[in-house]
Every structure is written in structure tokens, then in C-alpha cells.
Amino acid sequence: MASTAKITETLRMHYERSFRAHGATAKGVDWGECTADLVCRYDKMAAVMPAGAAGPVSLLDVGCGFGGFYEHLLARGIAVEYTGIDVVAQMIESARARHPGVRFILGDILESSEVVQYDYVVCNGILTQKLDVPAAEMDGFAARLIRRMFSLCRTGIGFNVMTTKVNYFANNLYYRNPAEMFAWCLTEFTRHIRIDHAYPLYEYTMYLYRTPTDQT
């Protein structure tokens, strides 16, 4: 069985190739050529936070790529104390060049000692790909990643996964039944859960909170 470190390395090499070929674009982070889909996913990640919060909140962006989500938050006028982390060196170099003064960490969220506690932790896209990793091994990786994210949050986390409510399955993508994922999170973490399965992509976004909020 593959270790989580081996799965991380498999993903790192994949995204390194994508970024080398396509740069700081939607295609460069393997979201295809549709910028609207990328914006939609950014909006779903931002939705983990309440609208109109008083003062900036802290947020950790797991798999931050070139800092596109940070740019999206700025464009939306959402004030956050932002930290990004990614295992792809070229993406982190690009993010730092594009956004001097913003903290971007080169490292693995499952191993890094540089991450601390944040109000919110989000992960956009890591749990939609499995590449050639067997589904059962990806399940274990996903469980460890979600546990780590929740351990680092003060308020809540958000992450997206491919839905099983489709009529076609691609071998490289990671699908999880939303009811199954909901039940696992309910048992493992919290009863304060929200799931968004209503947007026009073949995925869903799960939000887990430590306490009741207006978001749940």
C-alpha cells in the first residue's frame, strides 16, 4: 500500500508538469481551460467564511498553487490574513513573486511544522485527483488530510471532492459518495456540517465547523 508521502509525491510531480506547461493559469493547476469553473471553485472555498465578518480572519490555503485564490479574495474585497502552502516549488516561487509580503510555504501540509492555527483552512482540488493511485489508498490519504486540516482550524474547513452522482467516471479522478463522506465527517469530526452539491460541476464542497454558525 502506498504511503501518504508517496501519494503526495505523485500529485506533486503531476502538478509540476501542468504548471511547467501552462504557467499561472487555470490549466496550469489542471482545472482545464474554463476560467469560469476555476472562479466558481474559488467562490465555493470563500463560502466557508461568513459574509461581512468584522475584521480579517486567518486562512490557510492547502495546495495554494500560484496564489490564485488569494487574488480572488482580493478581487472580491474579502479581507483575510492569508497563508498558502504547496509542495510544488515552481508554484510557490510564482506566488511569492506575484504577491510579495504574503506568506507562502513550500511544504507538505501533512508534515510541515511551519503551519500553526488558523480560523479557516481550505483545500481546493487536491481531493478531486487520484491519478493512478488506487481508490482505497486515496481514501486513506483523504482521511489523513481532512483530519490534519480540522486539527489546524479554530472555526472551520472547506474542501471539494468529485461526486459519484455522474454518468461517467474518469480513472484519474477521485470520487466519493457525498452521503458516505457526510456520514464519515459527522462521525469523525462534528455535527456542524454543510454540503454544497448544487453548483454546475461534477463535484461538491463540504464545510465542517467546530461550533454552530450562520453558515450551517
Secondary structure, DSSP 8 states (H G I E B T S, - for coil): ---HHHHHHHHHHHHHHHHHHH-SSTGGGTS-S-HHHHHHHHHHHHTTS-TT-SS-EEEEEET-TTTHHHHHHHHTT--EEEEEEES-HHHHHHHHHHSTTSEEEES-TTT-SS---EEEEEE-SGGGB-TTS-HHHHHHHHHHHHHHHHHHEEEEEEEEEEES-SS---TTB-EE-HHHHHHHHHHHT-SEEEEE--SSSSEEEEEEESS--TT-
